[in-house]
Amino acid sequence: MRACPAGLPVKAHALVASAGFQHPALAVAPGSKGRRRGNIEHASISTAPAFGIADVITKVSQVAFGKPLVTNVLRGHVAEAIIALALEPEWNWCSADYAGWDFERSDGIRLEVKQSAAMQSWSTGKPSKAIFDVAARTGYWESGTEWIAKAGRPAHLYVFAHHGVYGDHADHRDPAQWEFYVVPTSALPDVKQISLGTIRSIVTGVPINELETAVRAVAKDIFPASDIG
């Protein structure tokens, strides 16, 4: 990652700037007026707006998740939310921009979620083929800040979530319409992508109400000495 003045990472600098703080290297001398490079000005609001944070969250949620078919870039959040509701509080939903995995248990076991759906939010004319990314990485971020240069797959197990319903009644938000395949990382072949057919040759899928039991059983096989489950 390239650095901004004084060594502040680009992304961190953008967040600082957007929050209303000014980096010393970009400061403008007192008394300066008008637009200047690096000068961040904010409009003053004399009266409070008629809506607030809660209203914005509601509006965004309606646009992003208010329809049965959720776009690809957001559907992962839906799948992870469904899995979180099934696995919490035993598992902590820890996915973020730089997270190396999506869920972690108190004993350190890490879980990665991959999802796919037969029906997309745009017209495809036929069910989409389920292909999941399982490529090994060159490393991962620890706590979102420290890069660990360790090649491989950092998660101990994977949950492949597949929404196979195709038709007018398809609803990505419905937990009952998803099927889940829990696979230990050690059982995955050395490939960058894996098909649903290959996954089914490794393990049988389970519905949402059996997911917690399936995850716990696979985790127990990976770490038999764990006192959880």
C-alpha positions in Angstrom: 0.0 0.0 0.0 1.4 3.4 -1.0 1.6 6.0 1.7 0.3 9.5 2.0 2.4 12.4 3.4 3.8 11.5 6.8 3.4 7.8 6.1 -0.4 7.7 6.6 -1.8 4.9 4.3 -4.0 6.1 1.5 -7.2 4.4 2.7 -6.7 5.5 6.3 -6.0 9.1 5.1 -9.2 9.1 3.1 -11.2 7.9 6.1 -9.6 10.6 8.3 -10.4 13.3 5.7 -13.9 12.1 5.3 -14.4 12.2 9.0 -13.5 15.9 9.1 -10.0 15.8 10.3 -7.1 17.3 8.3 -3.7 15.7 8.0 -0.9 18.1 9.1 0.9 17.7 5.7 -2.2 19.0 3.9 -3.0 21.9 6.3 -3.6 25.4 5.0 -2.2 28.4 6.7 -4.5 30.2 9.1 -6.4 33.0 7.3 -6.3 31.3 3.9 -9.5 31.7 1.9 -11.1 30.1 -1.1 -10.4 26.7 -2.7 -6.9 25.3 -2.2 -5.4 22.0 -2.9 -5.7 19.9 0.2 -8.1 22.2 1.9 -11.3 20.5 3.0 -14.2 22.8 3.6 -17.5 21.8 5.2 -20.9 23.5 4.8 -22.3 24.8 8.0 -25.9 23.8 8.8 -27.9 26.3 10.7 -30.8 24.0 11.3 -30.9 20.2 11.7 -32.1 18.3 8.6 -35.6 16.7 8.7 -34.0 13.2 8.6 -31.1 11.5 10.3 -28.8 8.4 10.4 -31.7 6.0 11.1 -33.6 7.3 8.1 -30.5 6.9 5.8 -30.0 3.4 7.0 -33.6 2.5 6.4 -33.5 4.0 2.9 -30.3 2.3 1.9 -31.6 -1.0 3.3 -34.8 -0.7 1.2 -32.8 0.0 -2.0 -30.2 -2.7 -1.4 -32.3 -5.5 0.2 -35.9 -4.5 -0.4 -36.3 -6.8 -3.4 -36.3 -10.6 -3.5 -33.3 -10.8 -5.8 -30.2 -9.1 -4.4 -27.3 -8.0 -6.7 -24.1 -10.0 -6.6 -22.0 -7.4 -4.8 -24.5 -7.3 -1.9 -25.7 -10.9 -1.8 -22.7 -12.0 0.1 -23.9 -9.9 3.0 -27.3 -11.6 2.9 -25.7 -15.1 3.0 -23.3 -14.2 5.8 -26.2 -12.6 7.8 -28.2 -15.8 7.5 -25.2 -17.9 8.6 -24.6 -15.5 11.5 -28.1 -15.9 12.7 -27.6 -19.6 12.7 -24.2 -19.8 14.3 -24.2 -16.9 16.8 -23.2 -16.5 19.6 -20.8 -19.5 19.3 -19.2 -17.9 16.2 -18.3 -14.2 15.8 -19.1 -12.6 12.4 -15.8 -10.8 11.7 -15.8 -10.2 8.0 -14.6 -6.7 6.9 -12.7 -5.0 4.1 -9.4 -6.6 5.0 -10.6 -9.7 6.9 -8.9 -13.0 5.9 -12.0 -15.0 6.9 -15.7 -14.3 7.8 -16.3 -16.1 11.1 -14.1 -17.0 14.0 -14.8 -19.1 17.1 -13.4 -18.4 20.6 -10.9 -21.3 20.2 -9.4 -19.7 17.1 -11.1 -21.8 14.4 -11.7 -19.7 11.3 -14.5 -20.1 8.8 -14.8 -18.7 5.3 -18.2 -18.2 3.5 -18.7 -18.5 -0.3 -22.0 -18.0 -2.0 -23.7 -18.4 -5.3 -27.2 -18.1 -6.7 -29.0 -19.7 -9.6 -31.1 -16.6 -10.3 -29.6 -13.2 -10.7 -31.0 -9.7 -10.2 -30.7 -9.3 -14.0 -32.2 -11.5 -16.7 -29.9 -14.4 -17.6 -32.5 -16.7 -19.4 -31.3 -19.7 -17.5 -29.9 -20.7 -14.0 -26.4 -19.4 -13.4 -23.7 -22.1 -12.9 -22.4 -22.2 -9.3 -18.7 -21.6 -9.2 -16.9 -20.6 -6.0 -13.5 -19.0 -5.5 -11.2 -21.1 -3.3 -7.8 -19.8 -4.6 -5.0 -19.9 -2.1 -3.8 -16.4 -1.0 -0.2 -15.1 -0.5 -1.1 -14.0 3.0 -3.8 -12.4 5.1 -4.6 -9.4 7.3 -4.5 -10.0 11.1 -7.1 -7.8 12.8 -7.3 -5.8 9.6 -4.0 -4.0 10.2 -1.1 -6.5 10.2 -0.2 -8.4 7.0 0.8 -12.0 7.6 2.8 -13.3 4.6 1.7 -16.9 4.8 0.6 -18.6 1.6 -2.4 -20.8 1.6 -6.1 -20.7 2.7 -6.2 -19.1 6.1 -9.7 -20.4 7.1 -9.9 -23.9 8.7 -13.3 -24.7 7.1 -15.6 -23.3 4.4 -19.3 -22.9 4.2 -20.5 -22.9 0.6 -24.0 -21.3 0.5 -26.0 -22.0 -2.6 -29.4 -20.5 -3.5 -30.7 -22.9 -6.1 -34.3 -21.6 -6.5 -35.0 -20.3 -10.0 -38.4 -18.8 -10.8 -40.9 -16.1 -9.7 -40.8 -17.3 -6.0 -37.0 -17.0 -5.7 -36.0 -14.8 -2.8 -32.4 -14.5 -1.7 -33.4 -13.2 1.7 -35.3 -16.4 2.6 -33.1 -18.6 4.8 -35.2 -21.7 3.8 -34.2 -21.3 0.1 -30.5 -21.7 0.7 -28.5 -24.9 1.0 -25.2 -25.1 2.8 -22.1 -27.3 2.3 -19.6 -27.4 5.1 -16.1 -28.5 4.0 -12.8 -28.7 5.9 -10.2 -26.7 4.1 -8.0 -29.8 4.0 -10.6 -31.6 1.8 -10.5 -29.0 -0.9 -8.6 -29.8 -4.1 -5.6 -27.6 -5.2 -7.7 -25.4 -7.5 -8.6 -21.7 -7.8 -12.3 -22.3 -8.4 -14.6 -25.2 -7.5 -17.9 -26.2 -8.9 -21.0 -27.1 -7.0 -20.8 -30.6 -8.5 -17.3 -31.1 -7.0 -18.4 -29.8 -3.7 -21.4 -32.2 -3.7 -18.9 -35.1 -4.3 -17.2 -34.1 -1.0 -20.1 -33.4 1.3 -23.9 -33.4 1.3 -25.7 -30.1 1.7 -27.8 -29.2 4.6 -30.7 -26.7 5.2 -30.3 -23.7 7.4 -31.8 -25.5 10.5 -29.0 -28.1 10.3 -26.1 -25.8 9.6 -25.1 -25.2 13.2 -24.8 -28.9 13.8 -22.9 -29.5 10.6 -20.4 -26.7 11.3 -19.8 -27.9 14.8 -19.2 -31.5 13.6 -16.6 -30.4 11.0 -14.9 -28.1 13.5 -14.7 -31.0 16.0 -13.0 -33.1 13.4 -10.5 -30.4 12.7 -9.7 -29.6 16.4 -10.7 -32.7 18.4 -9.2 -31.3 21.6 -11.5 -28.2 21.5 -13.8 -28.0 24.5 -16.5 -26.3 22.4 -19.3 -28.5 21.2 
